[in-house]
Amino acid sequence: MRWRLVLALAVLASLATPGNADVWQRTRADGTVEFTNVAPKSGNWSAVKETKGMSAAAARARRLPAVSIPARTSSSGGIVWSREHEDGTLEFTNVSPVGARWKVLFKTGPGKASALRGSTDTVPPRDSSSARFSRYDEHIRDQQALYGIPQAFLRAIIKTESDFDPHVVSSAGALGLMQMLPGTAKLMGVTDVWDARQNIMGGARYLQTLARRFCHTPGGSDGLVCSFDEKVKVLAGYHAGPGAVEKYGGMPPFETTRAYVTSVLQRYEEYKRREADMSELVSAKP
């Protein structure tokens, strides 16, 4: 279903000064996208646009509630455009717009890239026990021995995907620790996606498949290593699908995938530092 929405967004005195107001956005579990200019007090809202040049009349307008927009599902992802009129009115549309001043507000992709994580999850992470971070150490070590995915890299993915909770279900239908889509899990030989070992092994096998597809830098025991740019491709392929990576020649232009890859890489560096610190501590013992 195609939709179009025109919405005047007010600026609250309690927010920033006129001409510098935020618009927040979130995606509900059913795929509905919500926008608001009222500072949210709870929920998984994120600022997606800083409006500029809004008129004093718009700044004095009354506050508006969150406005819900039904999501459009598409195998090629969804794009939302926005533009601002001189009177401060903001216009949003996911129909390819005609006219001037339109800018892409955000873009989602296919598969897992169609979902924003957090409160939109069908089953969000609930395990807050610190023990969860070491609960799957054996499986993580075993997958490295079998598929060659560095432990720190896999831990960063699990942390980003499910926060080490094997029961998580995303609104895109991804399941378990490694948030595998059912079709991908089946291709990787996973018969029980809720089994932690199978989920980790299946996810690692898929990462190995992606690494063989995108990593062509000489070196390593198997003749190949992944450069930084190639790691980005592997992660983007894991999130949005390898077809999207090949279509765009690297990182796809999906906000969800960009955020995902950035998060995983930051956590990867953190886990590598922890591994190095632990190694130094062990080697320093008499």
URHU-V666510 format. One record per helix or strand. SS is the DSSP state (hx for helix, st for strand). FROM is the first residue (numbers start at 1). TO is the last residue. Records with the same first field share a line. If there is no record, write none. Layout:
# URHU-V666510
SS->FROM-TO + FROM-TO
This chain:
# URHU-V666510
st->4-8 + 20-27 + 33-36 + 46-52 + 67-69 + 78-84 + 89-93 + 103-108 + 123-123 + 169-169 + 175-175 + 180-180 + 217-218 + 224-225
hx->56-59 + 111-114 + 130-133 + 137-147 + 151-162 + 182-187 + 196-214 + 228-240 + 242-248 + 255-284
